[in-house]
């Protein structure tokens, strides 16, 4: 089977005890390359990849050195480009919500719901209830709480791994250097005549301080206040 090519990425870096991140990229079209990130959670010797991205040979060797790639978790329906590679190469379990139509492979081994028993301790899953397609977020209750998101919430401390055309247009299409509710995601996922504001208000009942999104950069602290501010900018008071 032929898999999509590897795109530029950084080495894997630790962000908390047994939590790692690889900042990378994906080619959106013939002109633009944008950021795409993968988080790695280690429990014992097992690794769980959240929002997986394929790595080059050096990156994959680094990944193998961290432990056994046991499973991958897909949080967002628009992310799934490299999931088949990890399932085939590492015989990894695939954890995902059902019902996504953009990426329909690989077959789901473990369905994600808010009642799913997660494969590592001190963790909780948030599932949107009103979006057109499935989207979820993961809370790891360590280091003050780390929130893992896909497209719904993004943070841009910089524009690294966006190529020049992307860097030029990002501020003008709703992706400034701050924490945001993904504007394209919001448009695609909101049912006609409805609002997702209440969903995000429900999320803010959680306690978290860090944010790891599938796009942008890592926000190490102040994430709860940043998400609250993003919610006000997108929906008003």
Secondary structure by P-SEA (a helix, b strand, c coil): ccccccccccccccccccbbbbbbcccccccbbbbbbbbbbbcccbbbbccbbbbcaaaaaaaaaacccccccccccccccaaaaaaaaccbbbbbbcccccccccccccccccccccccccbbbbbbcccccccbbbbcccccbbbbbcccbbbbcccccccaaaaaccccccccccccccaaaaaacccccccaaaaaaaaacccccbbbcccccccccaaaaaaaaaaaaaccc
